[in-house]
Amino acid sequence: MKNRRTKALAIVTLILTSLGIAATARAQHPMPSRLDAGATADVLRLTPDALTWTDGPAMLPPGARMALIEGSPSQRVRSPFA
């Protein structure tokens, strides 16, 4: 019985030590202060004024507008569009 408690205590100690080390390592990495502070060059930032707006497809209610950012939804090839 004593041997079982010793093993359980050793496992709990190992887990807590690992969690402490991981928390310390994570705390050393600075986090961006703003949501967009870590932005990269791959991010495309557009405002509604910068887009070309057209009438939406017939399946949308009348008056709906849409802007195509990238790709083509009319192509038969399965390609991504946004």
Secondary structure, 3 states (H helix, E strand, C coil): CHHHHHHHHHHHHHHHHHHHHHHHHHHCCCCCCCCCCCCCCCCCCCCHHHCCEEECCCCCCCCCEEECCCCCCCCCCCCCCC
